[in-house]
Amino acid sequence: MRQLRGQERAITGNRQTSWAFADAFVAEDAALRWARERAREAGLRSVTSGTGAALRLLAATADAKAVAEIGTGTGVSGIHLLHGMRPDGVLTTVDSDPEMQQFARQAFRAAGFAANRARFIPGRALDVLPRLADGGYDLVFCDGDRLECLDYLAESLRLLRPGGLVCFEGVFADGRTVDAAVQPPAVLKLRELLRTVRESTVLQSTLLPVGDGLLCAVKRG
């Protein structure tokens, strides 16, 4: 047992370095760096390169033609999703801030994507999502208001085809999700989301330790 504890300490000691290496494993191009800089200037947090690479991989694995994104931001996650999608795929991206969506348009264009590859819808997510087609999406990526995450899940289950994926970014909440101290309502909602997804009979789920935590689940057929 003494030797096992030593091994555990060694793993723990190297874990942060390993995670940092994994997060930077996929290089990002000039368009992504430009979008990140616009997000930084606007005081927005964009997905890490590791989270973006995971989204790119998941979109490619799903052979995604139709993806819905909650939270356009300045286009960082959208670029990664578009890179993973089929060449004829369309990203439907929703955000309450039209100005940020204009930055995303520029970023998508700089990344080489035609204008018809993305559909920008300004507005509050819970007002927009009910207007989208039932079962019409291969992947739904949620990076919006944490207080609304359970509503996003309900809408995603309606939007996804059987075998489709739903992903939630930021579920670690900078470590607060697993912190025993008193937490704000947004963190309590994330805990409820994690519990709901894990216990769901219609979802097959996993939690990826990339960025600030990426919760992923497949809708069973």
N, C-alpha and C positions, 0 to 999 in steps of 0.2 A: 504493500500500500504506500510505503514511503516513496518508492520509485515512481509509482503512478502519479502521486501528487507533484513530484518533480517534473514529470512530463506535462502535466496540466499547466504548471507555471510557465514552462517553456512555450507552450502553445499560446497561452494568454499574452506573454511578453511579445510575441511576434505578430499577434493578430492585427494590431492597428497598422503595422507596416505592410502586412499582406493585403489588408483591405485597401489601403491607399494605392498599392501597386495595381490591384484589380480595378479600382475605380478609374485609373488613368490608362488602362490597357489599350483601349481603342482611341486612336488619335482623332482629334476634331479639326475640321477645316476652317477656312477664314470666315465663311458664312456663319458657322456656329459661334466662333469667337466674337464676331460682330454682334450677334443676337445676345450673347451673354453680357457683353459690355452695355448694351442698351438696357437690359434687365437690371444690371448693377446700378446704372445711373437713375433708374426709376424706383430703386429701392425694392425691387422684386427678387425673390429667390427662384432661380431656375433649377431644373433637375441637374444632378451631377453627370459627368460624362459616363460614369459607370451605369447609372440609372438609364441614361439615354441609350447606351449600348444594349442594355437588357431589353428595352422597349423595341429597339430595332430588330433584335433577334426574335422576340416574341411575334412581332408583326410578320417577319419573314417565315417563321415556323407555321403560323396560321395561314400563310399565303393570302394575307389580308387584302381585300379589294375595297372594303368600306370600313373606315375607322371613325369613331366619334371621340372627340377630346373635350373634356371639361376643363377650361383654363388655358387659353391660348398663350397668355404671356407675350413675350417677344419672339416666340417661335422656336425656342431651343428643343423642346420635346417634340414639336411638330416635325422638325427637320429629321430627327432620328426616326420617327414613325414613318415618314414618307420614304426614307431610304430603305426601310424594311419591307414596305408594301409592294404589291405588284405594280409594274410600270403603268398600268391603266387604273390604279387605285385612286380613290378620292378620300381625302381627310376632311371631315366635317368638324370644325373647331369653334367652340362657344366661349365667349368671354364678355363680361359686363363693361369692359373698357375698350371702346373702338380705337382709341389712340394706340394702345399696345398692339392691337390687331394690324394696324398699319405698319408698325415695325416688323411684325411677323410676315406680312406680305413681302416686304423688301428682303427679309432674310430668306424666304422661300425662293424668291426670284434669284437672289445671289447664289443660292445652293444649286441652281439649275433646274428647278421644277417649273413646269408650265403653269399658267394661271388657273387652268381648269383642274389641277390636281388638288386644290383646296377650296372648300366652301366655308367662308367666314360668316358666322351668325353672331351679331352683337346682342347682348341681353343676359338676364339672369338665367342660370342654367336650368333651374326648376320651372321656369316659364317656357324655355325653348325645348327641352328634352321631350315633353309630352307630344310635341308636334312631329317628332322623328318617327320613322316607320318601325313597326313591330318586327322583330326578327330580321332586321335589315343590315346588321353590323357584325363584323368578324371580331372586332376588338373595341372595347370602350376604355379609355384612359381617363382617370379621375384625378385632377389636381386643382380642386376648387376649395370652397369653404368647408372646413372640417366639421362645422356644426351641421352641415347638410349631407354628410357622407352616407348615412343610412338611406336617405332619399335617393342619392345617386345610385346606390346599390339596387334599390327597387326598380328604378328606371332602367338600369343596365340589364337586369334580368329580362325585362321586356324587350329591350332593343337587340339583344344578342341572339344570333342563330344558335341552335344546338352545336356544341363544340367550340363556341366563341369564348373569348377571354375578356375578363374585366381586371383592371389593374388600378391600385390606389397608391399614390406616392405620398411619402412623408409620414408613414404610420408609426415611426419611432418617436416623432415629435421631439427630436434632439434629446432622446433618452428619457423623456418624461412619461412615456407610456408605461414603462416598467418601474418607474420610481414610486415608492410607497407613500411619499409625501402627498399632501392635499394638492390636487391638480385642477386646472380650469375646466370649464364645460367642454371645450373642444377636445381636450385629451380624453375625457370620459367618453365622449362620442366615439373616438378612435378605438378605445378599449371595447366598446359595445360592437363596433364594426368588426373588429378582429374575432370576437366571440361568435358573432352571428355568421360570419363567413366560415369559420372553422367548424361550426356545428351544423351548417346547412347540408341538407340531403340532396340538393340539386347542384352543388358546387364541389369541385375538386380543387383544393387550394394549397398554396405554399407561401411562405414569407421569405423574400430574398433580402439578404443583408447588403444591399447596394444603396449608396447615397444615404438618405434618411429613412430607409426602409421601403420596400416595394411589395405590397400585398397583391398576389396574383391568384386568380381562380378561373377554372374552366367550367362553363355551363354544361352539365351533363345532357346527353341526347334524350 
